[in-house]
Amino acid sequence: MLSKQKVFALGLQHVLAMYAGAVIVPLIVGGALGLNGTQMAYLIAADLFTCGLATLLQVMGTKYFGSRLPVILGCTFTAVGPIIAIASTSNLATAYGAIILSGVFVVLAAPLYGKLLKFFPTIVTGSVVTIIGLSLIPVAMNNVAGGQGSPDFGQPRNLLLALITLLVILAVNRLATGFLRSVSVLVGLVVGTAIAYSMGMVHFSSVGSASWVSIAQPFYFGTPQFNLTAVITMIIVNIVSMVESTGVYFAVGRATEQKVEQKQIVNGLRSEGLAIILGGIFNAFPYTAFSQNVGLISLTRVKTRNVIFAAGGIMVVLGLLPKLAALTTVIPNAVLGGAMIVMFGSVAASGMSILSDVDLRKDGNLLIAACSIAVGLGSATLPSMFDQLPEFARMLMQNGIVSGSITAIVLNIFLSKTKETAVPAVAQEAQSVQ
């Protein structure tokens, strides 16, 4: 039984692992729309607050809402372009009206989507989980170099910081035992940040300028307005997120060695729909299951939901206390990148472990895995290749997880010939665990 202090530390580790991905969306959207400093500060605080609420809803679980899996929810990057486009042509109130209605769609469509899980046998889920991990590797490497667009991108000091952080995490995992080993990523982040501070790479100006308290306000940017085109656009965004989240649920099931039931997927997606509605009400963003934290579960081997409860609570507090939230932003990108290498690599390795349960010599399984992983990784590393496609097709294909998942599902339908393909992945996952 973990003590409260240990649960808090493990929860904080999860928050730091996903923090960069959580705050980058409000920074990009706010910057593109020309929001002032006060509005930007609100957007970040509201995003963190709603991230926390969404995570608590997901983990808590009721009869109809919440997967009860140790899953963290964060704002989906898929929504960035559409939100900017809608707000630029009309206003933010229209964007948030579309987000609210798209959340209602997800809640209502979740049961129907659950019936499609028969198209996710082991060969498909293994490929999808592998794609999730591999498609995140470029994100890790961008951070290792200092962050995309940073003036010191690729500087040796960034590479050195990332290497030191990675080595500390590996050393703690190899030499430590018990609780210290389970917080190896947190130790790596602290040591890396301390070294960066000694190198003059950590600055606390953002902490000093941040306010102490910020309360998320419903409809901060105005009463929601509704436009059919905007609503359809956001529904498409969230269909993409539903496919992505399904892969994450299966990956978490594998990491925690438990059978993922169809009902859990449906309830999880319902919970995401509710979180999206909350995102629209508090003028934040649509939310989806974050794959960043799956690797952390595999690495730490701590599978209790209490840790994710703690992470959700920490995010709620950070959303209410912007000065504390700003304190977490001082961690250099290179330090985060060093930690991401381990976490994202663990996700990819988990997918390969799932594929090890599949006979790749029969029924086109090799082609299914090979083509879906190639398409997914290609889409993730070179999304600009789809810039000339219509908006809907572009939105699907530029998301490596979605394009790879679609490829795997379609190829499985046409290339597999045995009855095994009709068995839902959740059942086969159970068999592989037993």
C-alpha positions in Angstrom: 0.0 0.0 0.0 1.5 3.3 -1.1 1.6 6.2 1.4 0.0 9.5 0.5 3.4 11.1 0.0 4.4 8.4 -2.4 1.1 8.6 -4.3 1.6 12.4 -4.6 5.1 12.0 -5.9 4.1 9.4 -8.5 1.1 11.6 -9.5 3.4 14.6 -9.9 5.7 12.5 -12.1 2.7 11.8 -14.4 1.8 15.5 -14.5 5.4 16.5 -15.5 5.5 13.8 -18.1 2.4 15.3 -19.9 2.8 18.9 -19.0 4.5 20.1 -22.1 1.9 18.5 -24.3 -0.9 20.0 -22.2 0.3 23.6 -22.3 1.6 23.8 -25.9 -2.0 23.7 -27.3 -3.2 26.9 -25.4 0.1 28.6 -26.3 -0.2 27.9 -30.0 -3.9 28.7 -30.2 -3.6 31.9 -28.1 -0.6 33.1 -30.1 -2.2 32.4 -33.4 -5.4 34.3 -32.4 -3.4 37.3 -30.9 -4.8 36.9 -27.3 -3.3 39.3 -24.8 -1.4 38.2 -21.7 -4.4 38.1 -19.4 -6.3 36.0 -21.9 -3.4 33.6 -22.5 -2.9 33.2 -18.7 -6.6 32.3 -18.4 -6.5 29.9 -21.3 -3.6 27.9 -19.8 -5.1 27.9 -16.3 -8.5 26.8 -17.6 -6.8 24.1 -19.7 -5.0 22.6 -16.7 -8.1 22.8 -14.5 -10.2 21.0 -17.1 -7.4 18.5 -17.7 -7.6 17.6 -14.1 -11.4 17.3 -14.0 -11.4 15.2 -17.2 -8.8 12.9 -15.7 -10.7 12.5 -12.5 -13.9 11.7 -14.4 -12.1 9.1 -16.5 -10.5 7.3 -13.6 -13.4 7.5 -11.1 -15.9 5.6 -13.2 -19.6 5.4 -12.8 -22.2 3.1 -14.5 -22.0 5.0 -17.7 -19.0 7.3 -17.5 -15.3 6.6 -17.0 -13.1 3.6 -18.0 -11.7 3.1 -14.5 -8.3 2.7 -16.2 -5.2 4.7 -15.1 -5.6 7.1 -18.1 -4.7 10.8 -18.1 -6.7 13.1 -20.4 -5.2 16.1 -22.1 -6.2 18.5 -24.9 -5.9 17.0 -28.3 -3.5 18.6 -30.7 -5.8 17.6 -33.6 -8.1 20.4 -32.6 -5.5 23.2 -32.9 -5.9 23.9 -36.6 -9.7 23.7 -36.6 -10.1 25.9 -33.5 -7.8 28.6 -35.0 -9.6 28.4 -38.4 -13.1 28.7 -36.8 -12.1 31.5 -34.5 -10.3 33.4 -37.2 -13.3 33.3 -39.6 -15.9 34.0 -36.9 -14.9 34.2 -33.2 -13.9 32.0 -30.2 -17.5 31.8 -29.0 -18.4 29.9 -32.2 -15.4 27.6 -31.7 -16.6 26.8 -28.2 -20.1 26.3 -29.3 -18.9 23.7 -31.8 -16.7 22.0 -29.1 -19.7 21.7 -26.8 -22.0 20.1 -29.4 -19.1 17.8 -30.6 -18.8 16.6 -27.0 -22.5 15.8 -27.0 -22.0 13.8 -30.2 -19.1 11.7 -28.6 -21.3 10.9 -25.6 -24.1 9.7 -27.8 -21.9 7.9 -30.4 -19.8 6.0 -27.9 -22.1 2.9 -27.7 -22.2 2.6 -31.5 -18.5 3.0 -31.7 -18.1 0.2 -29.1 -19.7 -2.2 -31.5 -16.9 -1.6 -33.9 -14.3 -3.1 -31.6 -14.5 -6.4 -33.4 -12.3 -4.8 -36.0 -9.5 -4.5 -33.4 -8.0 -8.0 -33.1 -4.6 -8.6 -31.6 -2.7 -7.9 -34.9 -4.5 -4.5 -35.2 -4.1 -3.4 -31.5 -0.4 -4.5 -31.5 0.3 -2.5 -34.6 -1.6 0.6 -33.3 0.2 0.6 -29.9 3.5 0.3 -31.8 2.5 3.2 -34.0 1.6 5.3 -30.9 5.1 4.8 -29.5 7.0 5.3 -32.7 5.0 8.4 -33.8 5.9 10.1 -30.5 9.7 9.5 -31.0 10.1 12.6 -33.2 8.4 14.7 -30.5 11.0 13.4 -28.0 13.9 14.1 -30.3 12.6 17.7 -31.0 12.7 18.3 -27.3 16.1 16.7 -26.9 17.4 19.3 -29.4 15.8 22.1 -27.4 12.3 22.3 -28.8 11.1 23.0 -32.3 11.8 26.6 -33.3 14.0 27.4 -30.3 17.1 29.6 -31.0 19.5 27.0 -29.5 18.0 24.1 -31.4 20.6 21.3 -31.6 23.1 23.0 -29.4 25.5 20.5 -27.7 24.4 21.7 -24.3 20.8 20.5 -25.0 22.0 17.1 -26.2 24.2 16.8 -23.1 21.3 17.7 -20.8 19.0 15.1 -22.5 21.7 12.5 -22.3 22.3 13.2 -18.5 18.6 13.0 -17.8 18.3 9.7 -19.7 21.3 8.2 -17.9 20.0 9.2 -14.5 16.7 7.6 -15.3 18.4 4.4 -16.5 20.8 4.4 -13.5 17.9 4.8 -11.0 16.0 2.0 -12.7 19.1 -0.3 -12.7 20.4 0.4 -9.2 17.5 1.5 -7.1 14.6 -0.6 -5.7 11.1 0.0 -4.4 9.7 3.5 -4.5 12.8 5.3 -5.6 12.9 3.1 -8.7 9.2 3.9 -9.5 10.0 7.7 -9.5 13.0 7.4 -11.7 11.6 9.8 -14.3 10.9 12.4 -11.6 14.5 12.0 -10.3 15.8 12.4 -13.8 13.8 15.6 -14.3 14.9 17.1 -11.0 18.6 16.3 -11.6 18.4 17.4 -15.2 16.8 20.7 -14.2 19.3 21.3 -11.4 22.2 20.9 -13.8 20.5 23.1 -16.4 20.1 25.8 -13.6 23.8 25.6 -13.0 24.3 26.2 -16.7 22.1 29.3 -16.7 19.4 27.6 -18.7 16.6 27.8 -16.1 14.7 31.1 -15.7 12.0 32.0 -13.2 10.7 35.2 -14.8 7.4 33.4 -15.8 6.9 32.4 -12.1 7.3 35.9 -10.9 4.8 37.4 -13.4 2.2 34.7 -12.8 -0.8 35.4 -10.6 -1.5 33.4 -7.5 -5.1 32.5 -8.1 -7.2 32.0 -11.2 -10.8 30.7 -11.2 -12.0 29.0 -14.4 -15.1 30.9 -15.5 -17.9 29.4 -17.7 -18.0 31.1 -21.1 -15.1 33.4 -20.4 -14.9 34.4 -24.1 -18.6 34.9 -24.5 -21.9 33.0 -24.8 -21.5 30.0 -27.2 -22.6 30.5 -30.8 -23.4 27.8 -33.2 -22.5 27.3 -36.8 -23.2 24.0 -38.7 -19.9 23.9 -40.5 -17.9 24.6 -37.3 -19.9 21.9 -35.5 -19.3 19.3 -38.2 -15.6 20.2 -38.2 -15.2 19.6 -34.5 -17.2 16.3 -34.7 -14.7 15.1 -37.3 -11.8 16.1 -34.9 -13.3 14.1 -32.1 -14.0 11.1 -34.3 -10.2 11.1 -34.9 -9.6 11.4 -31.2 -11.9 8.5 -30.5 -9.8 6.2 -32.7 -6.6 7.5 -31.1 -8.0 7.0 -27.6 -9.0 3.4 -28.3 -5.4 2.6 -29.1 -4.4 4.2 -25.8 -6.9 2.2 -23.8 -5.6 -1.0 -25.3 -2.0 0.1 -24.6 -2.9 0.9 -20.9 -4.6 -2.5 -20.7 -1.4 -4.1 -21.8 0.8 -2.0 -19.5 -1.4 -2.9 -16.5 -1.9 -6.5 -17.5 -5.7 -6.4 -17.4 -8.5 -7.2 -19.8 -10.0 -4.2 -21.4 -13.7 -4.7 -21.8 -15.9 -3.2 -24.5 -17.9 -1.5 -21.7 -14.8 0.2 -20.5 -14.0 1.6 -23.9 -17.6 2.9 -24.3 -17.6 4.4 -20.8 -14.2 5.9 -21.4 -15.3 7.6 -24.6 -18.5 8.8 -22.9 -16.3 10.4 -20.2 -14.1 12.0 -22.9 -17.3 13.4 -24.5 -18.3 14.9 -21.1 -14.8 16.3 -20.7 -15.1 17.9 -24.2 -18.3 19.5 -23.1 -16.6 20.9 -20.0 -13.8 22.1 -22.2 -16.3 24.1 -24.2 -18.1 25.5 -21.1 -14.8 26.6 -19.4 -13.4 27.8 -22.8 -10.6 25.3 -22.8 -10.2 22.5 -25.4 -11.4 19.1 -26.5 -9.8 16.3 -24.5 -8.5 12.8 -25.3 -6.5 10.0 -23.7 -2.8 11.0 -23.5 -0.4 8.3 -24.8 2.5 10.1 -23.1 1.7 8.5 -19.8 1.3 4.9 -21.0 5.1 4.5 -21.2 5.4 5.8 -17.6 3.1 3.1 -16.4 5.2 0.5 -18.1 8.4 1.9 -16.8 7.4 2.4 -13.2 5.2 -0.7 -13.0 2.8 1.2 -10.7 -0.7 0.4 -12.0 -2.9 1.8 -9.2 -5.6 4.3 -10.1 -4.8 6.3 -6.9 -1.7 7.7 -8.7 -3.8 9.0 -11.5 -6.3 10.4 -9.1 -3.4 12.3 -7.5 -2.3 13.6 -11.0 -5.8 14.8 -11.7 -6.0 16.6 -8.4 -2.6 18.2 -9.0 -3.7 19.5 -12.4 -6.9 21.0 -10.8 -4.8 22.8 -8.2 -2.3 24.0 -10.9 -5.2 25.4 -12.8 -6.4 27.3 -9.8 -2.9 28.5 -8.8 -1.1 29.8 -12.0 2.1 30.6 -10.0 2.6 27.0 -9.2 1.7 26.0 -12.8 4.4 28.4 -14.0 7.0 26.8 -11.7 6.6 23.5 -13.7 7.4 25.3 -17.0 11.0 26.0 -16.0 12.0 22.5 -16.9 14.1 22.8 -20.1 12.8 21.1 -23.2 16.0 19.1 -23.4 15.5 17.6 -20.0 11.9 16.6 -20.9 13.2 15.1 -24.1 15.6 12.9 -22.3 12.7 11.5 -20.2 10.5 11.2 -23.3 13.0 8.8 -25.0 12.4 6.2 -22.2 8.6 6.7 -22.0 7.8 6.8 -25.6 10.2 3.9 -26.4 8.4 1.9 -23.7 5.1 2.4 -25.5 6.6 1.1 -28.8 8.1 -1.8 -27.0 4.7 -2.7 -25.5 3.2 -2.8 -29.0 6.0 -5.1 -30.1 5.2 -7.3 -27.1 1.6 -7.5 -28.2 2.7 -8.4 -31.8 4.8 -11.2 -30.3 1.6 -13.0 -29.5 0.7 -13.0 -33.2 1.9 -15.5 -35.8 3.3 -13.1 -38.4 3.8 -16.0 -40.9 0.2 -16.6 -41.7 -3.0 -14.9 -42.9 -1.3 -11.7 -44.1 -0.4 -10.7 -40.5 3.1 -9.6 -41.5 1.7 -7.3 -44.2 -0.9 -5.8 -41.9 1.7 -4.9 -39.3 4.3 -3.8 -41.8 2.1 -1.5 -43.9 0.1 0.0 -41.0 3.3 0.8 -39.0 5.0 2.3 -42.1 1.9 4.4 -43.0 1.5 5.6 -39.4 5.1 6.5 -38.8 5.3 8.1 -42.2 2.3 10.3 -41.5 3.7 11.3 -38.2 7.1 12.2 -39.4 6.1 13.9 -42.7 2.5 15.2 -42.3 3.2 17.9 -44.9 2.9 15.3 -47.6 -0.9 15.5 -47.2 -1.2 19.3 -47.4 -2.9 19.2 -50.8 -5.7 16.9 -49.7 -9.2 18.1 -48.8 -9.5 19.2 -45.2 -11.2 16.1 -43.8 -8.8 13.7 -45.5 -5.8 15.9 -44.4 -7.0 15.8 -40.8 -7.2 12.0 -40.9 -3.9 11.3 -42.7 -1.7 13.8 -40.9 -2.4 12.0 -37.6 -0.1 9.0 -37.7 -2.1 7.0 -35.1 -5.3 7.4 -37.0 -3.9 6.8 -40.5 -2.0 3.7 -39.2 -5.1 2.4 -37.4 -7.3 2.8 -40.5 -4.6 1.0 -42.5 -4.4 -1.9 -40.0 -8.2 -2.3 -39.8 -8.8 -2.2 -43.6 -5.9 -4.6 -44.3 -7.1 -7.0 -41.6 -10.5 -7.1 -43.2 -9.1 -7.9 -46.6 -6.0 -10.0 -45.8 -7.1 -12.2 -42.8 -8.9 -15.4 -43.5 -9.3 -17.2 -40.2 -12.0 -16.9 -37.6 -9.3 -15.4 -35.2 -9.8 -12.0 -36.8 -13.4 -11.9 -35.6 -12.4 -12.2 -32.0 -12.3 -8.7 -30.3 -8.8 -7.6 -29.2 -10.1 -7.2 -25.7 -10.7 -11.0 -25.5 -7.4 -11.9 -27.1 -5.7 -9.5 -24.7 -7.3 -11.4 -21.8 -6.0 -14.7 -23.2 -2.4 -13.3 -23.6 -2.5 -12.1 -20.0 -3.8 -15.4 -18.5 
